Amino acid sequence: MFGIGMPELLVILVVALLVLGPKKLPEIARSLGRGMAEFRRASNEFTRTLTASVDEPPVPPPPAKPPAEAKPASEPAPAAAKREDD
């Protein structure tokens, strides 16, 4: 467990008990455990997402659109032709 033996772990727990007190120690340990569990869940979700995105086949690019044809400028607009009649 992180290269810490039983004697070192015992010393850490005794120091934590002296510093935090018997009432606060269980609350802090519970909060620390919840935080570690949430971090583990987020890490696993990130790993799954990354693995899934690597395993997906690449999306092919969309087909190229043909260039739009330009309208000739010599044709009069319908509104302009109507004004000439009036």
C-alpha positions as CSV (number, residue, x, y, z in Angstrom):
1,M,0.0,0.0,0.0
2,F,2.0,3.0,-1.3
3,G,5.2,1.4,0.1
4,I,4.1,2.1,3.7
5,G,4.4,-0.7,6.2
6,M,2.3,-1.4,9.2
7,P,4.5,0.5,11.7
8,E,4.5,3.6,9.6
9,L,0.8,3.5,9.0
10,L,0.2,3.1,12.8
11,V,2.4,6.2,13.5
12,I,0.4,8.2,10.9
13,L,-2.9,7.2,12.5
14,V,-1.7,8.1,16.0
15,V,-0.5,11.5,14.9
16,A,-3.8,12.1,13.0
17,L,-5.8,11.1,16.1
18,L,-3.7,13.5,18.3
19,V,-4.0,16.4,15.8
20,L,-7.6,16.0,14.7
21,G,-9.2,14.5,17.8
22,P,-11.4,11.5,18.2
23,K,-14.6,13.3,17.0
24,K,-13.2,14.8,13.7
25,L,-11.1,11.8,12.6
26,P,-14.0,9.6,11.4
27,E,-15.6,12.5,9.5
28,I,-12.4,13.3,7.7
29,A,-11.7,9.7,6.9
30,R,-15.2,9.4,5.5
31,S,-14.8,12.5,3.4
32,L,-11.4,11.3,2.2
33,G,-12.8,7.9,1.2
34,R,-15.7,9.5,-0.7
35,G,-13.3,11.8,-2.5
36,M,-11.0,8.9,-3.5
37,A,-14.0,6.9,-4.7
38,E,-15.3,9.8,-6.8
39,F,-11.8,10.3,-8.3
40,R,-11.6,6.6,-9.1
41,R,-15.0,6.7,-10.9
42,A,-14.0,9.8,-12.9
43,S,-10.7,8.2,-13.8
44,N,-12.5,5.0,-15.0
45,E,-15.0,6.9,-17.0
46,F,-12.2,8.9,-18.7
47,T,-10.4,5.7,-19.5
48,R,-13.5,4.1,-21.0
49,T,-14.2,7.2,-23.1
50,L,-10.7,7.4,-24.3
51,T,-10.6,3.7,-25.2
52,A,-14.0,3.9,-27.0
53,S,-12.8,6.9,-29.1
54,V,-9.6,5.1,-30.0
55,D,-11.5,1.9,-31.0
56,E,-14.0,3.7,-33.2
57,P,-13.4,3.8,-36.9
58,P,-12.5,7.2,-38.3
59,V,-15.4,9.2,-39.7
60,P,-15.1,9.7,-43.5
61,P,-15.0,13.3,-44.7
62,P,-18.2,14.6,-46.3
63,P,-18.3,14.5,-50.1
64,A,-17.1,17.7,-51.9
65,K,-19.8,20.0,-53.2
66,P,-19.7,20.9,-57.0
67,P,-19.0,24.6,-57.6
68,A,-22.2,26.7,-57.9
69,E,-23.0,27.9,-61.4
70,A,-22.9,31.7,-61.9
71,K,-26.1,33.3,-63.4
72,P,-25.5,35.5,-66.4
73,A,-25.7,39.2,-65.6
74,S,-27.5,40.1,-69.0
75,E,-30.9,38.8,-67.9
76,P,-33.0,41.6,-66.4
77,A,-34.6,41.1,-63.0
78,P,-38.4,40.5,-63.1
79,A,-39.1,43.7,-61.1
80,A,-37.1,45.8,-63.5
81,A,-39.1,44.4,-66.5
82,K,-42.4,45.3,-64.8
83,R,-41.3,49.0,-64.3
84,E,-40.6,49.3,-68.0
85,D,-44.2,48.3,-68.9
86,D,-45.7,51.0,-66.7
